[in-house]
């Protein structure tokens, strides 16, 4: 069997229709959109049409959308930009312990610069406690930044309720919605969201392009200086092809959202049930209801996740043990530790994220190989040997 790609939370294959929409802006309409001649003006028009599409899907105004290089830049711009804009009001930020590194590392850097950050925990199912959030609020709190959907365990946070709490306390609410956009219908007004980050490559768009929504009236400092692009908030010649591709990918995702989610949720549930039936001593991580439709995260006791991934790769199967942005680390996932898993179990986690191109036949192949690989790795594990010797098998 050819390569089976089951790491769609890390990135997705670019849709052919998206590539088709992008090509004219790579080969024909290559002008700088800041130029006044025709091919420059045409590119400026294409950018503004894309901005309108993105705004329509999120239910905001086009002038509230800023194009960036991706989710990490959007997160950095929102958090640092808002924090410094409201520094006279206070220097306290609230976030969660399971955020993406783009949020956590930005908050840690702000702490070094004199800001105070409260990192609230999550319950065993990976969802924050709203009462803990309320208790964390101080008179100096200016920003709450909580992710919409977790990139490792797929759990969805109560975004509307968080937004209401922020609104009641006159605090700005930003959400890293990189995993949510393209998978969940999002209305920023209904959800009381003041700022939102998204990235094109998570929903079959190109890499290297993202967007940041900032509600009108919310101030934020720019991070990149130079030209006056993006209403003087993000300097640099615009990635026209990428912007067109991002808008096209969003349009396609939301034109068929319910059917897409139904299909991948069925495949996800089939995979999880097969694993539960055929492999003992596992733990499913994260809430199974409040969850991204294609995500599963399962810990296999007595084995190392890295060995599991390498063996799956030899069978042509692409999966993950967590965030692609932390794959170089040998430490267990901070997300799994935050939901209470001990180190030895957190180390044996496998994230499978199903996308629109996956099939039931591929899932059957994965489960078949997973059964064999897990069994073989356990036979080599001293932890398994001790477990068996104690008469637990």
Order of alpha helices (4+ residues) and beta strands (2+ residues): beta-alpha-alpha-beta-alpha-beta-alpha-beta-alpha-beta-alpha-beta-beta-beta-alpha-alpha-alpha-beta-beta-alpha-beta-alpha-alpha-beta-alpha-alpha
